[in-house]
C-alpha cells in the first residue's frame, strides 16, 4: 500500500526546454496568435451556454440570472489569473491536467484530466444534440419537411437516436485533422458570425425591455443566484481551452495569458448583456429552457429576429462543439506522452503536427455518444466537475509559490492548502444552508485562520526563466478567493451533481488502477531531480 501511495504522489519533472518554446523539441506546431486564442476561448464559452443555459438558469434564479453570470465570471477572473501563471510557467499542452501533475502528483492529475474529459468530450456530444435540434427547428421555420428519422431515430433501444448530431461530430473531427492553422481560420469565421448575431440580440432586444419583467428580480434570494451561478459555470470553460493550446503558441508566456483573460472578459460581457436583455423582454415563464432567445423575440412578434437567432445558434453551437473536440485530443495526447494512456494516442501527423489518433478516437467516441444519448441532464455534473478542476488549479499556484517541506520527487501532503479548502467548504455550507449566525461566524473565523496559515509559508524564489513570465497578482489572496468562490458554487449545486461526479471519478480511478498506474513513465523513478519550475 505504501508503494501505491508513492505512485499516486509521483511529481512530473519539467525539462529545461519547457522555458524555450522555440526549441526544436517542441512537438506541436506553434502557429496560433493571440487573436486565435481569444476566438477559441470565446467560441468554446459563448457557443453553447448563451442559447440554452439562460433559460435553464432563469428557472432557478428568475431575472437575476444576469447576476449569476456576473458572479460566475468574477469567480473565473480569479481562476483565470492562476491559469495564466501556470500557462506562462508550464507552456505545454494538457492544461489543468499538466498543472496538477507538476504540483499535486500523478493520481490527482489523472482525476483532473478525467474530469476535463467530462467537460470536453461529453459536453461536445451534448452540444451536438442541441445543434441537431436547432437545425431541425430552423428548417421547419421555412417549411422544409424534415424526415422523422432525422429528428429522432428509433432503433429499438428505448431512447431516440440522432444521426445529425453524429454527422456533425465526424465533420468537425475531419476539419481538426486538417491542421491547427486551418482549424483556427474556420473557428474565427464561425465565432465572428455568432458574436454578430448576439450583438444583434442585445441591440434589437434592448428596445423591447420592460422593467416589470424584472420584478421580482431575485425571487429565491442570494441562494438562488449562487445556485444559478453554479449551474451556468461550465459555460466559462473556454479559458481552460486556451490553456490547452499553450504548446501551439509562439511566446506562450505572454500570448496565452492575454488569450485567457481576453476571452473571459469578452464572454462574460456577452453573457451578462444577453441575459439582462432577454429576461427584460419577457417573463421567465415565457422563455422556457430550450430556446429562450427565440421565445423572447417571438413574444414580441419579431419573427425575422427569431430566424436570425435560429441561424446564428447553429454557428454558436458549432464553435462550442468544435473547440471542445479540439481540447479533448490534446488532453489524451499529453496523458499518452506521460504513459497514462496508450502511446499511440501521442502520435503526431508528420505534416500537420496534429495528434491524429487522439483526434480520431475522440471523434468516433463522441459521435457514438451523440448518436445514442441525450445529455442535457449532465449540465450540473459537468459544472461540478469543472469547479473541482478550477479549485485544484488555484490551489496549485499556492503550491508553486510556497516552499515544500520535502524534496519534489514525490508530493508531500499539502496540509495548508487542504486546510483552507476544507475551511472554505465549511464556511460555504453554513451560508448555503442558512445556518445560525454563530456557526457562520465560527466557520468564517476558521477560514481566516486557514488563510493565515497559508501566509506563514515561505515564498519560493522564482527561477530566472520565470522572472519575466506572467505572475498571478496578490498571492495568496487571489487563489484563495478563487478557491472559495468555486467551493461556494459547488456546495450550491444539488446532491445529484455530486453523485454524478463521484460515479465518474470512480470509473476514472478504475481505469487508472488498471492501466495508468502500471504504464506511467515515472513508474521506475525513485529519485527525481527537482524541476527548474519548482
Wavefront OBJ file of the C-alpha trace (Angstrom):
o trace
v 0.000 0.000 0.000
v 2.917 2.336 0.765
v 4.287 1.834 -2.750
v 0.852 2.632 -4.163
v 0.764 5.862 -2.192
v 4.207 6.772 -3.534
v 2.984 6.061 -7.058
v -0.096 8.228 -6.570
v 2.125 11.119 -5.484
v 4.703 10.967 -8.284
v 5.519 14.524 -9.371
v 6.138 15.171 -13.050
v 9.555 16.818 -13.564
v 9.848 19.514 -16.179
v 12.735 19.561 -18.665
v 14.682 22.775 -19.017
v 13.389 23.172 -22.575
v 9.938 23.962 -21.191
v 11.141 27.529 -20.925
v 12.312 27.569 -24.536
v 9.219 27.422 -26.774
v 11.262 27.801 -29.904
v 13.210 24.668 -29.128
v 13.052 22.030 -31.854
v 11.935 19.557 -29.198
v 8.531 21.246 -29.141
v 6.266 18.706 -30.821
v 3.121 20.573 -31.783
v 3.160 23.309 -34.422
v 3.427 26.779 -32.863
v 1.316 28.943 -35.173
v -1.586 30.371 -33.130
v -1.796 34.116 -32.463
v -3.378 35.887 -29.500
v -6.398 36.620 -31.720
v -6.742 32.896 -32.491
v -6.630 32.076 -28.774
v -9.318 34.630 -27.950
v -11.522 33.242 -30.736
v -11.081 29.709 -29.397
v -11.872 30.816 -25.848
v -14.943 32.839 -26.836
v -16.137 30.122 -29.215
v -15.897 27.479 -26.510
v -17.581 29.630 -23.845
v -20.293 31.562 -25.651
v -21.225 28.956 -28.228
v -23.451 26.698 -26.158
v -24.438 28.408 -22.927
v -25.954 31.571 -24.302
v -28.600 29.748 -26.370
v -29.844 27.363 -23.677
v -28.359 27.994 -20.232
v -30.012 31.399 -19.924
v -33.406 29.697 -19.834
v -32.247 26.890 -17.541
v -30.619 29.341 -15.147
v -33.568 31.752 -15.201
v -35.864 28.966 -13.988
v -33.692 28.746 -10.877
v -32.828 32.393 -10.216
v -35.508 34.371 -12.014
v -34.447 37.545 -13.880
v -31.315 37.739 -11.715
v -29.641 35.147 -13.953
v -27.560 38.065 -15.260
v -26.110 38.445 -11.747
v -25.376 34.709 -11.711
v -23.406 35.096 -14.940
v -21.606 38.113 -13.465
v -20.688 36.236 -10.273
v -19.582 33.207 -12.267
v -17.451 35.474 -14.442
v -15.869 37.232 -11.459
v -15.060 33.870 -9.883
v -13.475 32.871 -13.169
v -11.365 36.044 -13.204
v -9.595 34.840 -10.054
v -9.113 31.399 -11.563
v -8.066 32.803 -14.947
v -5.200 34.667 -13.271
v -3.912 31.441 -11.733
v -4.369 29.655 -15.067
v -2.373 32.417 -16.734
v 0.539 31.963 -14.351
v 0.565 28.203 -14.882
v 0.304 28.556 -18.660
v 3.211 31.017 -18.662
v 5.421 28.872 -16.427
v 4.372 25.489 -17.878
v 3.754 26.285 -21.583
v 2.937 22.753 -22.706
v -0.347 21.173 -23.686
v -2.594 19.460 -21.164
v -3.986 22.472 -19.316
v -5.133 21.720 -15.750
v -4.033 18.079 -16.066
v -0.407 19.155 -16.563
v -0.635 21.930 -13.965
v -1.807 19.487 -11.302
v 0.768 16.843 -12.326
v 3.661 19.194 -11.510
v 2.186 20.226 -8.154
v -0.040 17.538 -6.613
v 1.157 14.371 -8.307
v 0.002 11.690 -10.686
v -3.287 10.476 -9.213
v -4.670 13.981 -8.719
v -3.580 14.867 -12.263
v -5.275 11.799 -13.722
v -8.554 12.546 -11.951
v -8.426 16.185 -13.062
v -7.742 15.066 -16.639
v -10.624 12.619 -16.338
v -12.901 15.457 -15.217
v -11.741 17.520 -18.194
v -12.904 14.641 -20.394
v -16.344 15.143 -18.892
v -16.130 18.862 -19.666
v -14.774 18.482 -23.212
v -15.679 15.130 -24.756
v -19.056 14.549 -23.120
v -20.005 18.221 -23.452
v -19.352 18.198 -27.183
v -21.744 15.265 -27.571
v -24.468 17.118 -25.688
v -23.832 20.276 -27.716
v -24.136 18.277 -30.939
v -27.583 17.063 -29.848
v -28.648 20.666 -29.201
v -27.244 21.671 -32.596
v -29.342 18.999 -34.282
v -32.486 20.326 -32.588
v -31.748 23.893 -33.721
v -31.061 22.785 -37.304
v -34.365 20.945 -37.490
v -36.249 23.895 -35.980
v -34.582 26.305 -38.425
v -35.532 24.179 -41.426
v -39.106 23.779 -40.207
v -39.464 27.571 -39.858
v -39.063 27.807 -43.622
v -41.481 24.980 -44.348
v -38.848 22.346 -45.049
v -40.208 18.868 -44.385
v -37.747 17.077 -42.117
v -37.781 13.257 -42.225
v -38.799 11.816 -38.833
v -35.618 9.736 -38.739
v -33.598 12.977 -38.665
v -35.439 14.219 -35.593
v -35.425 11.034 -33.538
v -34.352 7.706 -34.962
v -35.855 4.737 -33.133
v -33.640 1.659 -33.311
v -35.362 -0.228 -30.526
v -33.179 0.867 -27.602
v -35.876 2.867 -25.864
v -34.147 6.204 -26.480
v -34.269 8.436 -29.573
v -31.035 8.494 -31.573
v -29.695 11.468 -33.540
v -27.881 10.802 -36.785
v -27.468 14.558 -37.445
v -25.539 15.038 -34.196
v -23.192 12.181 -35.031
v -22.567 13.534 -38.542
v -21.701 16.976 -37.127
v -19.071 15.463 -34.812
v -17.489 13.485 -37.644
v -17.346 16.531 -39.952
v -15.770 18.712 -37.254
v -13.242 15.990 -36.459
v -12.243 15.896 -40.129
v -11.647 19.669 -40.051
v -9.461 19.264 -36.964
v -7.342 16.670 -38.761
v -6.530 19.262 -41.451
v -4.260 21.111 -39.023
v -4.402 23.674 -36.246
v -3.832 26.668 -38.562
v -6.728 25.676 -40.829
v -8.883 24.927 -37.785
v -8.163 28.394 -36.399
v -9.425 30.056 -39.598
v -12.638 28.028 -39.514
v -13.214 28.769 -35.827
v -12.557 32.515 -36.207
v -15.054 32.827 -39.062
v -17.824 30.923 -37.293
v -17.199 32.698 -33.970
v -17.433 36.103 -35.689
v -20.849 35.195 -37.129
v -22.036 34.011 -33.717
v -20.946 37.208 -31.966
v -22.604 39.327 -34.671
v -25.926 37.569 -34.003
v -25.613 38.060 -30.236
v -24.829 41.757 -30.653
v -27.984 41.993 -32.779
v -29.935 40.346 -29.936
v -28.668 42.964 -27.483
v -29.226 45.901 -29.853
v -32.755 44.991 -31.002
v -33.865 43.419 -27.737
v -32.929 46.438 -25.628
v -35.781 48.382 -27.287
v -38.290 45.736 -26.138
v -37.237 45.641 -22.475
v -39.955 46.302 -19.895
v -38.797 46.774 -16.307
v -41.852 44.928 -14.961
v -40.394 41.695 -16.342
v -37.506 42.071 -13.869
v -39.870 42.045 -10.892
v -39.256 40.263 -8.597
v -35.610 40.345 -9.656
v -34.337 37.616 -7.318
v -37.332 35.575 -6.099
v -35.089 32.975 -4.407
v -32.654 35.450 -2.940
v -28.891 35.099 -2.735
v -29.066 31.313 -2.533
v -30.945 31.153 -5.833
v -28.430 33.469 -7.501
v -25.490 31.367 -6.289
v -27.197 28.128 -7.313
v -27.726 29.619 -10.761
v -24.056 30.619 -10.887
v -23.097 27.023 -10.160
v -25.371 25.696 -12.911
v -24.070 28.043 -15.621
v -20.441 27.853 -14.537
v -19.293 25.290 -17.101
v -20.223 27.796 -19.813
v -16.985 29.606 -18.886
v -14.783 26.604 -19.711
v -13.296 28.486 -22.677
v -10.227 29.807 -20.890
v -9.215 26.255 -19.999
v -9.380 25.554 -23.731
v -6.910 28.398 -24.316
v -4.501 26.854 -21.803
v -4.773 23.543 -23.690
v -3.219 25.246 -26.716
v -0.145 26.620 -24.915
v 2.220 24.314 -26.810
v 0.924 25.639 -30.144
v 1.566 29.331 -29.451
v 4.737 31.345 -30.120
v 5.855 33.185 -26.968
v 3.246 31.490 -24.728
v 4.491 33.337 -21.626
v 2.844 36.492 -22.997
v 0.258 35.361 -25.534
v -1.513 32.659 -23.509
v -2.321 34.923 -20.511
v -3.645 37.520 -22.961
v -5.811 34.893 -24.647
v -7.122 33.538 -21.334
v -8.042 36.882 -19.790
v -9.247 38.456 -23.052
v -11.580 35.583 -23.942
v -13.015 35.500 -20.411
v -13.794 39.222 -20.313
v -15.468 39.128 -23.739
v -17.502 36.029 -22.838
v -18.626 37.491 -19.519
v -19.720 40.755 -21.162
v -21.787 38.889 -23.764
v -23.431 36.592 -21.203
v -24.385 39.420 -18.843
v -25.630 41.642 -21.678
v -27.729 38.991 -23.422
v -29.231 37.567 -20.210
v -30.143 41.033 -18.912
v -31.885 41.971 -22.163
v -33.690 38.659 -22.681
v -35.094 38.493 -19.128
v -36.285 42.082 -19.543
v -38.088 41.276 -22.785
v -40.433 38.576 -21.482
v -41.461 36.857 -18.232
v -39.297 33.912 -17.198
v -42.269 31.579 -17.724
v -42.287 32.532 -21.418
v -38.562 31.962 -22.006
v -38.545 28.204 -21.376
v -35.378 26.114 -21.216
v -34.879 25.018 -24.826
v -34.826 28.192 -26.970
v -35.133 31.181 -24.589
v -33.769 33.753 -27.054
v -36.201 32.704 -29.778
v -39.118 32.686 -27.322
v -38.277 36.189 -26.090
v -38.426 37.702 -29.579
v -41.410 35.586 -30.587
v -43.216 37.080 -27.567
v -42.911 40.477 -29.287
v -43.768 39.166 -32.766
v -40.276 39.785 -34.169
v -40.201 36.705 -36.353
v -37.329 37.903 -38.517
v -35.087 38.102 -35.448
v -36.204 34.602 -34.458
v -34.991 33.333 -37.833
v -31.665 35.123 -37.410
v -31.219 33.680 -33.899
v -32.013 30.168 -35.086
v -29.472 30.624 -37.861
v -26.867 32.118 -35.514
v -27.369 29.452 -32.880
v -26.166 26.836 -35.335
v -22.891 28.742 -35.653
v -22.603 29.209 -31.897
v -23.190 25.559 -31.153
v -20.816 24.615 -33.977
v -17.947 26.584 -32.422
v -18.698 25.149 -28.982
v -18.654 21.565 -30.236
v -15.609 22.277 -32.405
v -13.488 23.778 -29.627
v -14.432 21.035 -27.161
v -13.441 18.459 -29.777
v -10.137 20.284 -30.212
v -9.361 20.360 -26.496
v -10.089 16.713 -25.731
v -7.461 15.125 -28.046
v -4.795 17.353 -26.515
v -5.644 16.049 -23.049
v -5.393 12.483 -24.383
v -2.153 13.389 -26.194
v -0.447 14.658 -23.043
v -1.708 11.738 -20.945
v -0.346 9.327 -23.554
v 3.029 11.118 -23.552
v 3.115 10.567 -19.793
v 2.285 6.873 -20.206
v -1.135 7.052 -18.560
v -2.852 6.165 -21.858
v -1.612 4.028 -24.790
v 1.388 5.552 -26.570
v -0.366 5.558 -29.959
v -2.543 8.450 -28.746
v 0.594 10.620 -28.602
v 1.372 10.075 -32.309
v 1.562 13.272 -34.379
v 0.891 13.591 -38.099
v 4.148 14.190 -39.957
v 2.838 17.237 -41.853
v 0.088 18.866 -39.796
v 1.608 18.000 -36.372
v -1.883 17.151 -35.144
v -2.329 14.310 -32.600
v -4.332 12.409 -35.180
v -5.014 9.139 -33.357
v -6.269 11.083 -30.336
v -8.410 13.215 -32.645
v -9.813 10.190 -34.482
v -10.554 8.349 -31.229
v -12.236 11.419 -29.753
v -14.324 11.953 -32.878
v -15.521 8.354 -33.029
v -16.320 8.084 -29.311
v -18.124 11.422 -29.179
v -20.059 10.649 -32.381
v -21.306 7.392 -30.855
v -22.294 9.145 -27.620
v -24.020 11.959 -29.525
v -25.922 9.422 -31.624
v -27.264 7.390 -28.705
v -27.632 9.732 -25.731
v -29.352 13.000 -24.856
v -27.062 14.513 -22.214
v -28.979 17.583 -21.034
v -29.227 16.066 -17.548
v -25.437 16.239 -17.182
v -25.241 20.065 -17.019
v -24.933 20.131 -13.217
v -22.469 17.233 -13.220
v -20.218 18.984 -15.748
v -20.366 22.224 -13.730
v -19.427 20.397 -10.536
v -16.513 18.656 -12.253
v -15.333 21.937 -13.798
v -15.435 23.715 -10.431
v -13.359 20.897 -8.962
v -10.764 21.330 -11.720
v -10.583 25.081 -11.135
v -10.199 24.589 -7.377
v -7.179 22.342 -7.919
v -5.556 24.871 -10.259
v -5.985 27.679 -7.725
v -4.500 25.502 -5.008
v -1.696 24.557 -7.385
v -0.483 28.154 -7.628
v -0.262 28.250 -3.835
v 1.851 25.109 -4.046
v 4.074 26.753 -6.678
v 4.617 29.938 -4.732
v 5.499 28.485 -1.335
v 8.354 26.196 -0.323
v 7.668 22.474 0.073
v 8.827 20.708 3.220
v 10.233 17.706 1.334
v 12.054 17.117 -1.991
v 9.766 17.423 -5.006
v 10.299 13.954 -6.472
v 7.111 12.895 -4.687
v 4.364 15.090 -3.424
v 4.050 15.815 0.283
v 0.540 16.146 1.625
v -0.428 19.815 1.101
v -1.717 20.411 4.618
v -2.020 24.183 4.333
v -3.894 24.026 1.021
v -6.113 21.197 2.218
v -6.892 23.098 5.411
v -8.013 26.183 3.530
v -10.153 24.204 1.063
v -11.779 22.301 3.947
v -12.420 25.526 5.868
v -13.902 27.076 2.714
v -16.271 24.119 2.366
v -17.360 24.504 5.993
v -17.956 28.248 5.601
v -19.782 27.787 2.289
v -22.062 25.108 3.734
v -23.096 27.339 6.638
v -24.009 30.053 4.128
v -25.822 27.759 1.688
v -27.768 26.016 4.443
v -28.594 29.353 6.113
v -27.186 28.103 9.401
v -27.346 30.060 12.649
v -25.151 33.149 12.527
v -22.887 31.746 15.254
v -21.997 28.798 13.013
v -21.373 31.156 10.106
v -19.081 33.349 12.210
v -17.202 30.323 13.559
v -16.719 28.873 10.061
v -15.652 32.285 8.757
v -13.055 32.586 11.519
v -11.821 29.076 10.710
v -11.429 30.150 7.089
v -9.472 33.201 8.209
v -7.152 31.116 10.379
v -6.517 28.752 7.456
v -5.662 31.758 5.280
v -3.181 32.994 7.891
v -1.665 29.522 7.835
v -1.004 29.971 4.115
v 0.658 33.319 4.797
v 3.047 31.593 7.196
v 4.540 29.595 4.323
v 7.951 30.551 2.982
v 7.775 32.109 -0.521
v 9.573 30.133 -3.197
v 12.176 32.123 -5.172
v 11.464 32.394 -8.909
v 13.910 30.977 -11.420
v 15.493 33.313 -13.961
v 13.277 31.890 -16.711
v 10.105 32.561 -14.705
v 11.042 36.088 -13.675
v 9.711 37.615 -16.913
v 6.634 35.383 -17.204
v 3.119 36.364 -16.146
v 2.546 36.080 -12.405
v -0.778 35.978 -10.620
v -1.067 39.156 -8.508
v -1.754 39.256 -4.780
v -0.890 35.666 -3.927
v -2.262 34.027 -1.797
v -5.345 36.300 -1.788
v -6.400 35.820 -5.439
v -6.050 31.990 -5.485
v -7.875 31.796 -2.142
v -10.735 33.930 -3.457
v -10.869 31.639 -6.483
v -10.987 28.571 -4.239
v -13.738 29.997 -2.050
v -15.900 31.128 -4.987
v -15.567 27.734 -6.657
v -16.309 25.859 -3.443
v -19.316 28.063 -2.692
v -20.835 27.330 -6.091
v -20.084 23.615 -5.717
v -21.970 23.479 -2.416
v -24.892 25.297 -4.069
v -25.340 22.506 -6.622
v -27.846 19.700 -5.988
v -26.733 16.405 -4.470
v -27.290 14.626 -7.794
v -24.401 16.621 -9.299
v -22.043 15.377 -6.595
v -23.234 11.814 -7.042
v -22.656 12.075 -10.796
v -19.110 13.384 -10.323
v -18.453 10.669 -7.748
v -19.532 7.952 -10.179
v -17.419 9.478 -12.960
v -14.382 9.688 -10.657
v -14.860 6.060 -9.603
v -14.790 4.997 -13.254
v -11.680 7.115 -13.813
v -9.960 5.649 -10.762
v -10.656 2.147 -12.062
v -9.096 2.988 -15.443
v -6.017 4.444 -13.744
v -5.528 1.426 -11.479
v -5.897 -0.966 -14.418
v -3.622 0.864 -16.872
v -2.083 4.213 -15.965
v -0.574 3.145 -12.657
v 1.396 0.359 -14.358
v 2.440 2.216 -17.532
v 3.358 5.664 -16.224
v 6.730 6.899 -17.455
v 7.548 7.723 -13.832
v 6.832 4.207 -12.564
v 10.529 3.263 -12.343
v 11.564 6.617 -10.950
v 12.688 6.583 -7.359
v 14.565 9.863 -7.215
v 13.658 12.715 -9.493
v 15.603 15.912 -9.556
v 13.581 18.965 -8.738
v 12.206 20.671 -11.772
v 13.553 24.114 -12.690
v 9.991 25.336 -12.185
v 9.686 24.016 -8.686
l 1 2 3 4 5 6 7 8 9 10 11 12 13 14 15 16 17 18 19 20 21 22 23 24 25 26 27 28 29 30 31 32 33 34 35 36 37 38 39 40 41 42 43 44 45 46 47 48 49 50 51 52 53 54 55 56 57 58 59 60 61 62 63 64 65 66 67 68 69 70 71 72 73 74 75 76 77 78 79 80 81 82 83 84 85 86 87 88 89 90 91 92 93 94 95 96 97 98 99 100 101 102 103 104 105 106 107 108 109 110 111 112 113 114 115 116 117 118 119 120 121 122 123 124 125 126 127 128 129 130 131 132 133 134 135 136 137 138 139 140 141 142 143 144 145 146 147 148 149 150 151 152 153 154 155 156 157 158 159 160 161 162 163 164 165 166 167 168 169 170 171 172 173 174 175 176 177 178 179 180 181 182 183 184 185 186 187 188 189 190 191 192 193 194 195 196 197 198 199 200 201 202 203 204 205 206 207 208 209 210 211 212 213 214 215 216 217 218 219 220 221 222 223 224 225 226 227 228 229 230 231 232 233 234 235 236 237 238 239 240 241 242 243 244 245 246 247 248 249 250 251 252 253 254 255 256 257 258 259 260 261 262 263 264 265 266 267 268 269 270 271 272 273 274 275 276 277 278 279 280 281 282 283 284 285 286 287 288 289 290 291 292 293 294 295 296 297 298 299 300 301 302 303 304 305 306 307 308 309 310 311 312 313 314 315 316 317 318 319 320 321 322 323 324 325 326 327 328 329 330 331 332 333 334 335 336 337 338 339 340 341 342 343 344 345 346 347 348 349 350 351 352 353 354 355 356 357 358 359 360 361 362 363 364 365 366 367 368 369 370 371 372 373 374 375 376 377 378 379 380 381 382 383 384 385 386 387 388 389 390 391 392 393 394 395 396 397 398 399 400 401 402 403 404 405 406 407 408 409 410 411 412 413 414 415 416 417 418 419 420 421 422 423 424 425 426 427 428 429 430 431 432 433 434 435 436 437 438 439 440 441 442 443 444 445 446 447 448 449 450 451 452 453 454 455 456 457 458 459 460 461 462 463 464 465 466 467 468 469 470 471 472 473 474 475 476 477 478 479 480 481 482 483 484 485 486 487 488 489 490 491 492 493 494 495 496 497 498 499 500 501 502 503 504 505 506 507 508 509 510 511 512 513 514 515 516 517 518 519 520 521 522 523 524 525 526 527 528 529 530 531 532 533 534
